[in-house]
Amino acid sequence: MSEQPAASARRPKGEPRFPGGPVADPAGSHHERRIRSFQPRRSRVTTGQGEYLERLWPLWGLDIDGLGKLDLEEMFDGLPVVLEIGFGMGEATAEMAAADPGTGILAVDVHTPGQGNLLGLAERGGLSNVRVGNGDAVILLREMLEPDSLDGLRVYFPDPWPKKRHHKRRIIQPDFLTLAAPRLKPGAVLHCATDWEPYAEQMLEVLDAHPAFENTQPDGGYAPRPAFRPLTRFEGQGLDKGHVVHDLLFTRVAELPSA
């Protein structure tokens, strides 16, 4: 029998959806208006997901409000930290965290059911190396992370925004790479994956042209799927439809170009 929608979703008007849990639009209006690469999905939160949000968010959750710098060393007890932007329901994130307990994963998304699901997976798996961020990753990178604080950046299956008029919403753009590069340590890996061929081509073109990143493939082009990236349910559905999945692995150069 499937779980029922969380009772907190039927809260009286004005009460928080999940007391002590993630807030809606945590950065609020004190940040400028701009084109965003994401669109929150209004799917239902199950009772179980809601319970994880209320109970575990104060321990492992983070609202991205842009109001102060994060101490990742303290947050992850000195572990190297990888930022994952967009984790869906969190299954792949939890699997990677379990396989590599010596790396912290700061996983960011705006999908509330996925946030609750990942918290539950982390608790059941004893994964102390996962933290869940709620909000805009651009604000996180720009205002809340110190230079050279990340050991890696993962962007798996971002929204391809297939219509031409929406291409400006795609996250892998020159401005995003320029923002992310200083937060990555020299040699840190930026790993992207997509099953949308035109987006893969754009990613490769933009990354090849950016002076802060170098392709890990000696002959250029796409990389084989590394063993540490699990085959996700979403990816499997795409492969069943005949989609081709492309991985791109680039490293941050030792010396960033001057502004």
C-alpha positions in Angstrom: 0.0 0.0 0.0 1.4 3.4 -1.0 2.1 6.1 1.5 -0.5 8.8 1.9 0.3 12.5 1.4 1.7 14.1 4.5 -0.8 15.6 6.8 1.3 18.7 7.1 0.5 19.3 3.4 -3.1 20.0 4.6 -1.9 22.5 7.2 -4.0 25.5 8.2 -3.1 28.6 6.1 -0.2 30.5 7.6 1.4 27.6 9.4 4.8 26.2 8.1 4.5 23.2 5.9 7.1 21.2 7.9 7.9 22.7 11.3 11.6 23.0 11.5 12.0 21.8 7.9 12.9 23.5 4.6 11.3 26.8 3.9 9.9 28.0 0.6 12.3 30.3 -1.4 14.8 30.7 1.5 16.8 33.5 -0.2 13.6 35.6 -0.5 13.4 38.9 -2.3 16.7 40.3 -1.1 18.4 38.8 -4.1 18.1 40.1 -7.6 15.6 38.8 -10.1 17.3 36.7 -12.8 16.6 33.7 -15.1 16.8 30.5 -13.1 17.8 27.1 -14.4 15.2 25.3 -12.3 11.5 25.2 -11.7 10.2 23.8 -8.4 7.9 20.8 -8.9 4.7 20.8 -6.8 4.4 17.0 -6.3 3.1 15.6 -3.1 5.1 14.8 0.0 4.3 11.4 1.5 3.8 10.9 5.2 7.2 9.2 5.6 9.0 12.0 3.7 7.3 14.6 5.8 8.4 12.9 9.0 12.0 12.8 7.8 11.9 16.5 6.9 10.5 17.5 10.3 12.8 15.3 12.3 16.1 15.3 10.3 16.2 18.7 8.7 17.5 20.4 11.8 20.4 17.9 11.8 21.3 17.5 8.2 19.4 20.2 6.3 20.4 23.6 5.1 18.3 26.5 3.7 20.2 28.4 1.1 19.5 32.0 2.2 22.7 33.7 1.1 23.1 35.4 4.5 26.5 33.9 5.6 29.5 31.8 4.6 29.4 28.0 5.3 32.2 26.3 7.2 32.3 23.1 5.2 35.2 21.7 7.2 33.1 21.9 10.4 29.9 20.7 8.7 31.6 17.6 7.3 34.1 17.0 10.1 37.1 17.7 7.9 36.1 15.5 4.9 36.7 16.7 1.4 33.4 18.0 0.0 31.7 17.5 -3.3 28.7 19.7 -4.3 25.9 17.9 -6.2 23.4 20.2 -7.9 20.0 18.5 -8.5 19.6 15.0 -7.0 16.0 14.1 -7.8 14.9 11.5 -5.2 18.4 11.0 -3.9 19.0 7.3 -4.6 22.2 7.9 -6.6 23.4 10.4 -4.0 22.9 7.9 -1.2 24.6 5.1 -3.2 27.7 7.3 -3.9 27.8 8.4 -0.2 27.7 4.8 1.0 30.4 3.8 -1.5 32.7 6.6 -0.5 32.3 7.5 3.2 35.5 9.5 3.1 33.9 12.2 0.9 31.2 14.6 2.1 28.3 15.3 -0.3 26.4 18.6 -0.1 23.4 17.8 -2.2 21.2 20.7 -3.3 17.7 20.6 -4.8 14.4 22.4 -4.6 12.2 19.2 -4.8 10.7 18.8 -1.4 9.8 15.1 -1.7 13.3 14.3 -2.9 14.8 16.2 0.1 12.7 14.1 2.5 13.5 10.9 0.6 17.3 11.6 0.7 17.2 12.3 4.4 15.4 9.0 5.0 18.0 7.1 2.8 20.8 8.8 4.7 19.4 7.8 8.1 18.6 4.2 7.1 22.0 3.8 5.6 23.9 5.4 8.4 25.3 8.0 6.0 26.9 10.8 8.1 28.6 12.3 5.1 25.4 13.7 3.4 23.9 17.2 3.9 20.8 18.3 2.0 20.6 21.9 0.7 17.3 23.6 -0.2 17.3 26.5 -2.7 19.3 28.1 -5.5 22.8 26.7 -6.1 23.8 29.9 -7.7 23.3 31.8 -4.5 25.1 29.0 -2.6 28.1 29.3 -4.9 28.1 33.1 -5.1 27.5 34.0 -1.5 27.9 31.1 0.9 31.0 29.2 -0.2 34.6 30.2 0.3 37.2 30.1 -2.5 38.8 26.7 -3.0 36.3 25.0 -0.7 35.0 22.3 -3.0 36.8 19.1 -4.1 34.3 18.4 -6.8 31.0 19.5 -8.5 28.4 17.2 -9.9 25.6 18.1 -12.2 23.7 15.0 -13.3 20.8 15.1 -15.7 19.9 18.8 -15.3 16.8 20.1 -17.0 17.7 20.2 -20.7 15.2 23.0 -21.4 14.8 21.6 -25.0 12.9 24.5 -26.5 15.2 27.0 -28.2 13.7 30.0 -26.4 14.5 28.3 -23.1 18.1 27.4 -23.8 19.2 30.5 -21.7 17.8 28.6 -18.6 20.3 25.7 -19.0 22.7 25.7 -16.0 25.9 24.8 -17.8 26.7 28.3 -19.3 29.9 30.4 -19.3 28.7 32.6 -16.5 27.9 29.6 -14.2 31.3 28.1 -14.9 33.0 31.4 -14.1 31.1 31.5 -10.8 31.8 27.9 -9.9 35.5 27.8 -10.8 36.9 29.9 -7.8 35.0 27.7 -5.3 36.6 24.6 -6.7 40.1 23.6 -5.6 42.8 23.3 -8.3 42.4 19.9 -9.9 38.8 19.4 -8.6 36.6 17.6 -11.0 33.4 19.1 -12.6 31.3 16.1 -13.7 28.3 16.6 -15.8 26.0 13.9 -17.3 23.0 14.3 -19.6 20.9 12.1 -21.9 19.9 15.0 -24.1 22.2 15.0 -27.1 21.9 18.7 -28.1 22.6 19.7 -24.4 25.6 17.4 -24.3 27.0 19.1 -27.3 26.4 22.5 -25.8 28.0 21.4 -22.5 31.1 20.2 -24.3 31.4 23.3 -26.4 31.0 25.6 -23.4 33.4 23.6 -21.2 36.1 23.3 -23.9 35.9 27.1 -24.4 36.2 28.0 -20.7 39.8 28.9 -19.6 39.2 27.6 -16.1 38.6 24.0 -17.1 40.5 21.2 -18.9 39.0 18.0 -20.3 40.2 14.9 -18.5 40.1 13.0 -21.8 43.4 13.2 -23.6 41.8 13.3 -27.0 38.9 15.6 -25.9 35.2 14.7 -26.1 33.0 12.7 -23.8 34.2 10.4 -21.0 33.1 6.9 -20.2 30.7 6.7 -17.3 32.9 6.4 -14.3 32.2 3.5 -11.9 31.4 5.8 -9.0 28.4 7.3 -10.8 25.5 4.9 -10.4 23.1 4.0 -13.1 20.0 5.9 -11.9 16.3 4.9 -12.5 15.9 8.1 -14.6 18.9 7.2 -16.7 17.6 3.6 -17.2 14.3 5.0 -18.4 16.1 7.1 -20.9 18.3 4.3 -22.1 15.1 2.2 -22.6 13.8 4.9 -24.9 17.0 4.9 -26.9 18.6 7.9 -25.4 22.4 8.1 -25.4 24.0 9.3 -22.1 27.1 11.4 -22.2 29.5 12.1 -19.2 31.8 15.1 -19.2 34.7 15.2 -16.7 36.7 18.4 -16.6 39.2 19.6 -14.0 39.8 23.1 -12.6 43.1 24.5 -13.8 45.8 25.3 -11.3 45.8 29.0 -12.0 42.5 30.8 -12.8 42.6 33.4 -15.5 42.5 37.0 -14.2 39.2 38.7 -14.3 
